[in-house]
Amino acid sequence: MDFIDLKTQYRRIREPMNARIQAVLEHGQYVLGGETVELERRLAEFVGAKHCIGASSGTDTLLIALMALDIGAGDEVITSPFTFIATGEMIALAGAKPVFVDIDARTYNIDPKLIERAITPRTKAIMPVSLYGQCADFDGINAIAKKHRLPVIEDAAQSFGAKYKNRMSCAVSEIGSTSFFPSKPLGCYGDGGALFTDDDALAKLMREIRVHGQDRRYHHPRLGINGRLDTLQAAILLAKMDIFPEEVASRSRIGARYTALIEEAFAKAPPEKRATTPTLAPECTSVYAQYTVEVPERPRVEERMKAHGIPTAVHYPVPLHLQPVFGELRQGAGSFPVSEAAAARVISLPMHPYLTEDQQVKVVSALKDAVCG
Ligand SMILES: Cc1ncc(COP(=O)(O)O)c(C=O)c1O
């Protein structure tokens, strides 16, 4: 069993995919070619945002967004410590200080109740992460941001295709930033990402920063990066967009089935021998970039799942404030207890839109044995 199966998807769309790739090889515009423009239009429409800017990765998109907001030395950006390194890393790389705020224990996303006390005169933005495929609480976050006149950048690397109150992830704040890393809900065959906004001025700035701060050929009013999207990756994403809405529906169905199967399997288990299923907030849908449960004695559970031939992963074992690279922030163990507790207990199960019911039953039966046996 694969943790993420990309081969079944390729077999399903082999012909249109190969045709899309072949077309790029024939026209030869390998960077920011016609397919990139076509993809940007298609994604903007899908998300319901005025602008989409394709870019080189979901890491570069975070940096481009921060640079467009002129965030740098002396500034602070509020974010979650329970995320992939790129979120805090790009805040620091822009020259600013990541200010961590603990998460909600049920959704694993930043807890809006804790944000206001972290705001200082140096705060320049809030960067919530929509972890595991479910949007953060954007009504709560946007209300605080509005009160303090702060822009909000959604790190939607894991939530592309999810909905928050019937709005799409990436269109729930000033800027949405996503990743097309191969294992993401919408993934290309290499690195890629995209930015979304309704703001014309920000869109123009982000387009310029994506190409070395250039406003016209060889004229550079500001610093930028090489953050362009390859045409081949755009072509690959266009082929995948034809089936993406259907895959989003499958992900949602498979996630719900996991929850039902796990709850049934552990219904009679004592509390200390239980796997806890993820909570889907009523205003949200999830694309389950990861299907992640909490278990007691995780190292033992990991070993036993491996013995059953079931691949698992941990997203993420060390919260950002405890990463050596952020040691100078001097926020030791105990600073963000909810994130630390989650980091010690979470384990992700195989998840992709082609997972069969039989495979899910097998995974859950192995999980039951691994936790209770
Ligand atoms: C929450 C989060 N932010 C940012 C990124 C970075 O995206 P990429 O790998 O495309 O640079 C990822 C991808 O792993 C992620 O999960």
The ligand as a MOL file (V3000), in Angstrom:
LIG
                    3D

  0  0  0     0  0            999 V3000
M  V30 BEGIN CTAB
M  V30 COUNTS 16 16 0 0 0
M  V30 BEGIN ATOM
M  V30 1 C 1.9630 24.2560 5.5060 0
M  V30 2 C 2.9710 24.3150 4.4050 0
M  V30 3 N 3.4990 25.5010 4.0620 0
M  V30 4 C 4.3860 25.6110 3.0450 0
M  V30 5 C 4.7980 24.5190 2.3320 0
M  V30 6 C 5.8390 24.6770 1.2750 0
M  V30 7 O 5.4440 24.2960 0.0020 0
M  V30 8 P 6.5080 23.7980 -1.0730 0
M  V30 9 O 6.9700 22.4390 -0.6890 0
M  V30 10 O 5.7400 23.8240 -2.3700 0
M  V30 11 O 7.6240 24.7880 -1.1060 0
M  V30 12 C 4.2700 23.2530 2.6390 0
M  V30 13 C 4.6740 22.0710 1.8610 0
M  V30 14 O 5.1260 21.0780 2.3000 0
M  V30 15 C 3.3470 23.1530 3.7120 0
M  V30 16 O 2.8300 21.9640 4.0650 0
M  V30 END ATOM
M  V30 BEGIN BOND
M  V30 1 1 1 2
M  V30 2 1 2 3
M  V30 3 2 2 15
M  V30 4 2 3 4
M  V30 5 1 4 5
M  V30 6 1 5 6
M  V30 7 2 5 12
M  V30 8 1 6 7
M  V30 9 1 7 8
M  V30 10 2 8 9
M  V30 11 1 8 10
M  V30 12 1 8 11
M  V30 13 1 12 13
M  V30 14 1 12 15
M  V30 15 2 13 14
M  V30 16 1 15 16
M  V30 END BOND
M  V30 END CTAB
M  END
